[in-house]
Structure formats: C-alpha cells, structure tokens
Amino acid sequence: MKKSIVFLSLLLSLCACNQATKLDFKSTDVTGLEYASDFSMPDFNGKLRHLSDFKGKVVVMFFGYTQCPDVCPTTMAELADVMKQLGPSADQVQVLFVSLDPERDTPKLLSQYVPNFDKRFLGLVGDQAATQKIAKDFKIFYEKVPGKTPDSYTIDHSAGSYVFDKEGHIRLFVRFNQGPDPIVHDLRLLLN
C-alpha cells in the first residue's frame, strides 16, 4: 500500500511539472513541426544567412515584398511596435523579412525598406530559385497577380509569421493582424 501511495505521489508530481512547463501562448503553438527548420539566403548586405546565425535570439520570420499595399507594411509596423514594447529585451529578438519578389526587391531597396521599421530588422532576398525553395520549405503560398503594366503586379501570399526560440526550434505561427500585445506576450515567454 505504501509503495502505491509513493508511486501515485511521484506520478502526480511529474504531471504537475509537465503542466507547469507548458507555455500559455496566444499565437498558434507549432512546436515540433517537421518543416521550417532552416534556410540559406543572402541578407541585403550580401551575407549568406542561416537560422543558426541567430542562435541565442528569438527569431520572427515574415514573408512579403516591399511593393505590398497592405499586409506587409501592417505586419512590419506591428513588429516594430512589438520591439518598442519589449524594451531592452528586444535586443534578444531578430526579425527577418524574407522577400517573395526578387525581381523588384533588390538588396539596396530592402536595405532601405526593412530597417525603416526598426534598425535591427534584417531583409533576406535570393534569386527566383532560392525564393521558391524557401517558400516551399516553409509552406508559404505566393502567387504573382498581373497588374496594368508588367511592373505593377502584386503578389498574393501567406500572411503569418513564424517564431523560433533561442535554440532555433520552431515554436509559433503568428496570424496576421492580431495586434502587438499577443506577440509581446508570447515573445516574453520565449525570452525567459
């Protein structure tokens, strides 16, 4: 009987530990996804980047393009607000903007556009093949929509962001336009 009580106590304490370590995210918890685990793409300075370059930081990765009329600037402004709310902790967060429009998003253009939201933000842009690969690896939908002229096209694309913890493991999918507060909440959990 005593062994049963000891075993039951041990089992309950283990269950309590597991519940205590589960984080209460506001965004979609995608911990353990088998995709979206790494990338290889040049930044706007021409340096080839990998997820492992940012180990020790929480990484927020958003896919978009500079000519985007609504989703991209809204998301980038929201992430800039997140960084302000995080205060000094924001230095432990790396926001990556991955271009889905290598035809128009030159490294020079990205180097002006992306840091305009926050000087710590980094833009990544590759050629067409690299863009297709990273979009496929991260299961990002994007499709060119013709405009009135060949250069006035838009791009329909997935509008969420991925968040990786300090060890480079994917943890969250952040839906578009939910406001900065849930993102701040979730990033604070991952920073602690």
N, C-alpha and C positions, 0 to 999 in steps of 0.2 A: 504494500500500500504506500509506504514512504517513497519507494522508487517511482511509483506512478505520479505522486504529487510533485516530486522533484522534476520529473520529465515534463509534466504539464506546465510547471512554472518556467522551465527553460524554454519550452515551445512558445509560451505566451510572451516571454521577454524578447525572443527572436522576432516574433511577429510585430511587436511594438517597435523594435529597432527598424524594421523594414518600413513601417508606416511613417516613422519619424524622418527617415531619409528621403522619402518621396517628396519631390518638389511640387508645389501648387502653382503650376504655370497658368497664365491667362491665354497664351497662344497654344497652338496645337503641338502637343508633345510627340515628336517623331524619333525619339531616342531609339537607336538600334537599326535605323534604315540601312539597307544594304547598298544603296546608291548614294550619290552626292558625297563621296568620301574624299576626293582630292581633285585637283585641277592643275593645269600647267598653261599659263597665259601671260603675255607681257603686260606690264603696267604702262601708264602713259609716259614713263621715263625710259621705256625700252628694256627694263629689267624683267627677266622671266620670273614669274611668281608661282608659288605652290602654297597650299593650305599650311603646310608645315612651317613656312616662313613666319607665321603669326602665332606659333605655339606660345602659350602663356597669356594670350589675349582671347577675349570672346570676339568672334567674327560674325558680322552680319553681312550677308551676301544678297545683293539685289540685282536683277537682270533688267536692263532697259535700254534706252537710247536718248541722246541729247535733244533730238527734234520732237520728242514725245510731248503732246499738248497738255496732258493731264496727269496720268498715273505716276510717271517718273518724277516730275518736279514735286508733286504732292508727297510722294514717298521720301524723297531726299530731304525735303523741308521737315517732314515728320521725324526723320532720323537725326537731323540737326538739332531739333527740339529735344529729342531723347538725350543727346550728348550734353546739352546745356543742363538738363535736369539731373543727370548723373554727376555733375560737378567734377571734382578731381578724379573720380573713378572712371570717367570717360577715357582717360589715357590708357586704360586697360581694354578698350574696345576698338576694333578695327572694322570700319565699314568699307565694303568693296562694292563698287558699281561695275557690273560686267556689261559691256556694250553688246547689243544684239544687232548693231548696224555698222559693221566695219567699213562699209562703203563711204559713209559720211562722217562717222566718229573717228577722226584722226587722233593720234596721241596728243597733238597740240590742242585740239578742241577739248578733249577730255581733261587735259591738264588745267584748262581754264574753267570748264563747267563744274566738274566734280568738287574741287576744293572750294568753290564759291559757296557751297552749302556748309562745309566745315573743313578747315585746312588739313585735318587728319584723314579725311576720306581719300580713298585711292581708286582710280579708274583702271580697269583692265580692258584691253582690246587686242584681238588677234585678227588673223585673216579669216576668210569665209569658212575654211575647213575647221579651224580651231573653234570658231563660234558655233558651228554645227555640232562639233564634238562635245563641247562643254554644255550646250543646251540639251543634247541627248543624255549625257551623263547625269545631269541634274533634273531630267524630265521636265524641262522648260518648253512650253509651247511658244512658238513665234512664227509669224507669217507676214510677209510683205503685202501691203494693200496699195495698189496703184493709185496715184493722185492725178491731177490735171496735167502735170508735166512729169517727165521721168525722175526728176529730183524731188518732187513734192509728195512722195509716197509716205505712208505711215506704216507702223508695224504693230499688229495685234500681238499681244504677248501675255504670258502668265504674270500676275501682278503681286505675288507674295515674295517674302524674303526668307532665306534660310539662316539659322543661327547655330553656330558651332561653339562648344565650350572651350575652355583654355587648353584642353588636351587635343583639340581638333576633332572631337566627336560631334556628329550632328545631333542636335537636341530639339530644335523647334522649327516650325513653319509659321511665319507671321503673316496673317491675312492682310490684304490691302485696306487702308483707311480705317483702322480701328482706333486711331489716335495714339499719342505717345505714352500715355500712362500705363497701359498693359505691357508695353515693350520695356519701359523703365523697370517695372515690377519684375519682369522675367530676367532681364539682364542683371539686375541686382542679385537675384537668386543665384545666377551662374557665376557672378563675380565673387561671391562669398564662399 
